[in-house]
């Protein structure tokens, strides 16, 4: 059984019994699926035709962005193992605690996009570092709160120098 959250709103329990059907929220369904090309499918369900394309897939996070007849949907999937980890309270252990962000390379700080005390989410842009005439956006590797900013705009930094501390 899979639990699929759609657009971070509704959640559905899906059981795929075979390639031609299964159940969604306890209701049986049948479908015909044809692979058009890798990541692109044609589906017929209940005498209706659907064109489905996988736009972005992150297998590690079990997160997918798909397009169904031109409408985009964000899918987040949990399997029985994710459910078991959650029920045991072990799901939080997989998220890493970040205490600091270090410079991945020597460079020049062009822009700092956060302030001390700011709450940041995983993937948020923290600062811009210029290295070898290229601008590199340094992103937060996890959720957290900015405790201290150790650099200033225009400052040269070395590889592995601590740029920002998290609380």
C-alpha positions as CSV (number, residue, x, y, z in Angstrom):
1,X,0.0,0.0,0.0
2,X,1.2,3.5,-0.9
3,X,0.0,6.8,0.6
4,X,0.2,9.5,-2.0
5,X,-0.1,13.2,-0.9
6,X,-1.2,15.4,-3.9
7,X,-0.1,19.1,-3.9
8,X,0.5,18.8,-0.1
9,X,-3.3,18.8,0.4
10,X,-5.2,15.5,-0.1
11,X,-3.9,12.1,0.7
12,X,-4.9,8.8,-1.0
13,X,-4.3,5.2,-0.2
14,X,-3.3,3.3,-3.3
15,X,-2.9,-0.4,-3.8
16,X,-1.6,-1.5,-7.2
17,X,-2.7,-5.2,-7.7
18,X,-1.3,-5.6,-11.2
19,X,-0.5,-3.6,-14.3
20,X,-4.2,-3.1,-15.1
21,X,-5.6,-2.0,-11.9
22,X,-5.9,-1.8,-8.1
23,X,-7.7,0.3,-5.5
24,X,-7.7,4.0,-4.6
25,X,-9.1,4.8,-1.2
26,X,-10.7,1.3,-1.2
27,X,-12.4,1.8,-4.6
28,X,-11.4,-0.6,-7.3
29,X,-10.2,0.8,-10.6
30,X,-9.1,-0.6,-14.0
31,X,-6.9,1.2,-16.5
32,X,-4.8,0.7,-19.6
33,X,-1.4,2.3,-19.6
34,X,0.9,2.7,-22.6
35,X,4.4,4.0,-22.4
36,X,4.8,6.6,-25.1
37,X,8.4,7.3,-24.3
38,X,10.5,7.3,-21.1
39,X,8.6,9.4,-18.5
40,X,5.5,9.9,-20.8
41,X,2.4,7.7,-20.7
42,X,-1.1,7.5,-22.3
43,X,-3.7,6.2,-19.8
44,X,-7.3,5.2,-20.5
45,X,-9.5,4.9,-17.3
46,X,-13.3,5.0,-17.2
47,X,-13.4,5.6,-21.0
48,X,-11.4,8.8,-20.5
49,X,-8.0,9.5,-22.1
50,X,-5.1,11.0,-20.1
51,X,-1.7,12.1,-21.2
52,X,0.7,11.9,-18.2
53,X,4.3,13.1,-18.2
54,X,6.8,12.9,-15.3
55,X,8.4,16.4,-15.2
56,X,10.7,15.9,-12.2
57,X,11.4,12.8,-10.1
58,X,13.4,12.6,-6.8
59,X,13.4,8.9,-6.0
60,X,15.3,9.4,-2.7
61,X,12.7,11.9,-1.4
62,X,9.9,9.9,-3.1
63,X,8.7,13.2,-4.6
64,X,7.4,13.6,-8.2
65,X,6.1,16.5,-10.3
66,X,3.8,15.2,-13.0
67,X,1.6,16.7,-15.7
68,X,-1.8,15.2,-16.4
69,X,-3.4,16.6,-19.5
70,X,-1.4,19.8,-19.0
71,X,-2.3,20.2,-15.2
72,X,0.7,19.9,-12.9
73,X,0.6,17.9,-9.6
74,X,3.2,17.5,-6.9
75,X,3.1,13.9,-5.5
76,X,4.8,12.8,-2.3
77,X,4.7,9.1,-1.7
78,X,5.1,7.0,1.5
79,X,5.4,3.2,1.4
80,X,4.9,0.7,4.2
81,X,8.5,1.2,5.4
82,X,8.0,5.0,5.7
83,X,4.8,4.4,7.7
84,X,6.6,1.9,10.0
85,X,9.4,4.4,10.7
86,X,6.9,7.1,11.4
87,X,4.9,4.9,13.8
88,X,8.1,4.1,15.7
89,X,9.1,7.8,15.8
90,X,12.2,7.1,13.8
91,X,11.3,9.2,10.7
92,X,12.8,12.4,12.3
93,X,16.2,10.6,12.6
94,X,16.6,10.6,8.8
95,X,16.6,14.4,8.7
96,X,20.0,15.7,9.4
97,X,20.7,18.4,11.8
98,X,22.9,21.2,10.3
99,X,24.9,23.4,12.6
100,X,26.9,25.3,10.0
101,X,27.3,26.0,6.3
102,X,30.8,25.9,5.0
103,X,32.2,27.4,1.7
104,X,32.3,24.6,-0.9
105,X,35.2,26.4,-2.7
106,X,37.3,29.5,-2.3
107,X,35.6,32.6,-3.6
108,X,34.1,36.1,-3.0
109,X,30.9,36.7,-1.1
110,X,28.7,38.7,-3.5
111,X,25.4,38.7,-1.7
112,X,24.0,37.5,1.6
113,X,20.3,36.6,1.3
114,X,19.5,35.9,5.0
115,X,19.8,37.8,8.3
116,X,20.5,36.5,11.8
117,X,17.3,35.0,13.3
118,X,15.8,34.1,9.9
119,X,14.1,30.8,9.6
120,X,15.1,29.0,6.4
121,X,13.8,25.9,4.7
122,X,15.8,23.2,2.9
123,X,16.8,24.5,-0.5
124,X,16.4,28.2,0.3
125,X,19.1,30.5,-1.1
126,X,21.4,31.6,1.7
127,X,24.2,33.5,-0.1
128,X,25.9,34.0,-3.5
129,X,29.5,33.1,-3.8
130,X,31.6,34.0,-6.8
131,X,34.3,31.5,-7.8
132,X,36.2,31.4,-11.0
133,X,34.1,34.2,-12.5
134,X,30.9,32.2,-11.9
135,X,28.1,33.0,-9.4
136,X,27.2,30.0,-7.1
137,X,24.1,30.1,-5.1
138,X,24.7,28.4,-1.7
139,X,21.4,26.8,-0.5
140,X,20.4,25.6,2.9
141,X,20.9,21.8,3.2
142,X,18.1,21.5,5.9
143,X,15.5,23.5,7.7
144,X,16.9,25.7,10.5
145,X,17.3,29.2,12.0
146,X,20.3,31.4,11.2
147,X,22.2,31.9,14.4
148,X,25.3,33.8,13.2
149,X,26.6,35.1,9.8
150,X,30.3,34.9,9.8
151,X,31.0,36.7,6.5
152,X,30.2,40.1,4.9
153,X,29.5,41.1,1.4
154,X,32.7,41.5,-0.6
155,X,34.7,39.2,1.7
156,X,37.0,36.6,0.3
157,X,36.6,33.1,1.8
158,X,38.6,29.9,1.7
159,X,37.3,26.4,1.1
160,X,35.6,24.9,4.2
161,X,35.4,28.3,6.0
162,X,32.3,28.5,8.1
163,X,29.9,31.0,6.4
164,X,26.8,30.7,8.6
165,X,25.9,29.0,11.9
166,X,22.5,27.5,12.6
167,X,20.7,27.3,15.9
